[in-house]
Structure formats: structure tokens, C-alpha cells
Amino acid sequence: MTLFAKKYIAAPVIAGLFAGTAFAHGPDDGGIKAEKGNAEIASFDIVHAKISTEGSTALFHMGVSKNAGKSKPAPTGQLAGSDVFSYVWPTTINAYEVGFDKDAGILAFAVTSHPDFDDTPLFDENGDGRLDNDGDLWHSHWVVLTPDEACGPGSLKVKDIPEGAKPRLPKTWPGLPLHIDSPGWSPVITGDTVEVRVPFENIGAVENTSFDGVTSGLRVNESVHAPLLCVVNVFDVASGDLSLSGKVNQ
């Protein structure tokens, strides 16, 4: 059984922190080279996925066929049943390294867009003086993923926080009943690439990890209850089989 049931659906660049950091190697060197044409939507058709490091900064890089970031979910006007589009790097980094409980699940770094809600309450991405109206702009998260058959056979969800539970959570946890962090590291999306430069306290935890690249759609449960946020569509997987075959700096 695969972790994802593969389906396809039709579907402003934000200046990044550390945007001026120069990595000594080209972004398309190493990483996972993916076959072009595996996704119906070019902006989610992965051709390359990579994680590299320099000093205490990690670069999460994904290349697509064209028009990275162009396709976004259609707004529904409500939270229940609303969609999330994402560029995701599942990793073998222990969730403890970014502030969650040890061995909480699959730690993934994600760049997402969702016009019907805002889950970055500490940041004003569109600069209009409000903190609650810019979920449609591409932004970054750490998420912990776990299997849940309620999301569909072999599917994953963002791990829920049961009522009354008090798990270890990052300082920039956005207050949702989910294992999600909203650290405010801005993606840089240009042409056919999505990149985020992430400062990391324990860079060794990144350098020793394996990873993959995934483009996917998630959906908020109609009941707005656990499972709250399910992976419902996978547009493309860099490795082809979610084997996490990528090695950092290789």
C-alpha cells in the first residue's frame, strides 16, 4: 500500500529571508532528478528536488516544468471543505528538532497556499496591516504527517492534537489543533523554481537526513474536526514512489 493515493485535479512572489545568501553549488546539482510530464499541471510537475546546506542555513529547492506557484486553490468562502495546494519536502528529520515531540511522525517542510484561511498569525505577508487575510500567498510550514484511513486508503494527514492533549510544540505554532509550525520563512518563487532558505539551529540534523519532493492538495474536513487536514491529491512525487531517496548535499 502506498502512503498516498495518487490523483490529479485541475488547478506574488514573496522576498525570502536570506535571499542574498549565495550557495556555492548550483540549485540543480545533485538531489532527485524527476521525469518530466508526470503531472497534468505544469506548475506541480516536479523535475528536480533538493536540500542543501551552507553554514547554518538549509536551502529547500524544487524545480517544476514551468510556472511555479501559478496554480492556487479556488476560494470557497468557508473553512470547511476548503483546499490547500502545497510543495512539500518529506524528510527523515526527527520532529523533535523543530519543536515537536520526539518521533511524532513524518516531518515535512511545506510551501502552501489556501485562500480560505490564514495560519500565519504572527506575520503580515501582504503588508496591509492585518495578520489574518493572506493565506492565499505562498508561505512556509513545518508539518508532522501521520497515516489515517479516515482520509482515504493509504492516505496521510497533518497530525491532529486531541482535545486536552498537551504535546510539545514550536514557539511559532499558529494555535491550530494540528502539528504545524508557521516560522515565517518566506519562499522565493521565480520561473520554474520554489526555494526557501531556512536557518537551522542543529544543521547536522538536516545534513544527515533523507528526503523526497511532493506536490499535493490537502483538504479541510467538512466537519472541521479530526482528521482536520487530509492529503487528498498527490500531483507528483520526485522519486516516483515516496522512497525518500534524496540525500542532503548529494
N, C-alpha and C positions, 0 to 999 in steps of 0.2 A: 504493500500500500504506500502510495506516495504521500508526502506531507501536504501537498497542495493538489486539489482537483483543478486541472488546467482548463480555463475557459477564456473566451475573448469577448470584449464588449467595445462598441464604438465610444469613442470618447471625442510682472515687471522684474525683471532681473533685480535681485537684492544684492547690494555690495556686501562682500563677505569680510568677516573679521579675518585678519592675517592675509588679506587679498594680495598684499605685496610680497608675501613670503615666496622666495624662489626655491623650488626643489631642483636638485642637481640633475635629475633624470627626467626624460620626457614623460608626460602623463600616459602615453600609450605603450611605454616599455613594460614588459612583464605583465603580471596579472592574468586574468582569464580572457582569452580571445573567444568571442562567441560568434556563431554563424548568423549572418545577416538574413533577414526575411522570415524569422520565426514568429513575429508578432504582426497582427494586422495593422496596428497603429505605429507609424514610423517613430513617433516620439517615445514609444515604450519598447522599441525593437533593440535590444541590447547587442552591441558589437564588442564591448570591452568593459571590464570591471576590474578595479584595482584599489588596493590600500597600500600606501607607502608612508614612510616617516622621515622626518628630519628634525633633529633635536627633540623637543618635547611636543612636536606637532605632528598629527596624523592627517594625511590627505585621503579623503574618500572620493574616488573618481568613478564615474560611469559614462561611457560613450554610447550613443544610440544612433540609429540610421540618419535621422535629421530632426530638427525642430524640438529639441529637448525642452520640456516644460510647457509646450504649447497646449497640450490636451489637459483639460481640467474637468472635474465633475460638473454636471449641470445642477444648479441650485434647486432645492425642493421647497425651501421656505420653512423647513422644520428639522429638528434634530433627528427624530425617529425615522429610520429608513434612509437617512442621508448617506452619501457616498464619500469616500476618501480615495484619492489616487496617490501612488507612492513609488519612489525609487528607494530600494532597500538593500542594505548590506548585512545579511545574517552572518554572525561570527561565532567563534568558539570562545570569545572573551567571557570570563565569568561575570555575571550580572553584579556581583559584589563590587567590582572595580569602578562602577559608575554610581554606586549608592544604593543598590537594591540588596535584598538578602542573597546570601551565597547560594549558588546553584538554583536560582529562582526559575530558570528556563532558558530559552534561546535568546541571547542578547543580540539585538539588531539595531543598526543605525539607519534612520529613515529620513527622507525628504518628502514632505507631504503637502497636499493642497485639499481643502474641503470648505466650500463656500458657506455652509450652513451652521458652522460653529467655530469658535476661536478657542484654542487650547494652549495659547502662549500668553497668559495673563500678566506676565512681567514685561512684555515687550510690545512696542507700538511700531509694527513693521511698515505700515503705510504712512506714518508720520502725521496723522491727523489729530493727534492729541487724545485718541481713545485707545484703550487696550483690548477691546472686545469685539473688533469688527474686521479683522484682517486674516481670518483663517484661509481665505482663498489664495493668499500669497504663499509661495513655496517657502517652507520653513523646516527646521530640523528637530528630530526627537531621538532619544534612546527609547526603545520599547523592549519588553520581555514577552516573547511568544511561547505559547503552550498549545498542545493539541486539544481539541474539543469537538466531539462528534456532533454536538448541538449546532455547530457551524456548518456541518456537512461532512460526509465520509472523508477521513484523512485530512481534514482542514485544521487550520491554526486560528488562534485568536490572540489579541493583546490580553495578557493575563489580568483577570479581574481581581479586585480587592473586596472580599466578602464584607458585609456589614459587621462592624465591631472588630474586624481584624486590624492589627497594627504592624504591618510589615515595615522593614527598613526601606526608606525612600530617599531619593536625592533632594538636595535643598531647593532645586528648581522644579520639583514635582508640581504640576499645574492644578492639583486639587481634585482631579477626576478619580473615580473608583477603579483605576487601572494602573498597571505597572508601566508608567510612561514618564519620561522626563522631557522638559522643554527648556533646554540650556541656552537657547538664543544664538547658536552659531549659524550664521546666515549662509545659505547656499549661493554659489555663483553659477548661473545658468547661461551659457552662451553657445549659440550654434547647435552643435550636436553633443554637448557635454554638460554634465551636472557634477559640480565639485564642492566639497566643504572641507575647510581646514579646521581641525579640532585640537585644541590644547588638551594634553592628557597628562595627569599627574604621574601615573605609572606607565610610561611609554613602553616598557618591557612587556606589559600585558597585551599591547597591540602587536608588537613585533613578533610575538610568539604565537599569534593566532592564525587560524584558517578562516576563510570567508567565501561568500558567493555574492552574486548580484541578482536581484529580482526586481521586476516591475509588476505592480499588483494593484488591485482595487479592494478596498475594505468597505464594510457597511455597518452602520449603527443599527442595532437590533430594533425592530419595530416597537418592542416593549420598553426600550431604553433600560434594559435590565440584563443581568448576566445570562449568557455571554453578551457583553455590551458592544464589542467591536470585533467583528469576524473578518478574516480573509475570505472573500467570496469569488474573486477572479485573479488569476495569475496570467499576466500578459506575456512574460518571457522570463527565462531563468538562464543566467550566463553559462553555467556549467551544463545545462540541459537536464540535470537530474537532482539538483539541490544537494550535491555531494560535498559542498564547501571545499572545492578543490583548490581554491586560490590560497597562495601563501604571501604574507605581507613582505614587501621589498623583494619579491621574486617575480 
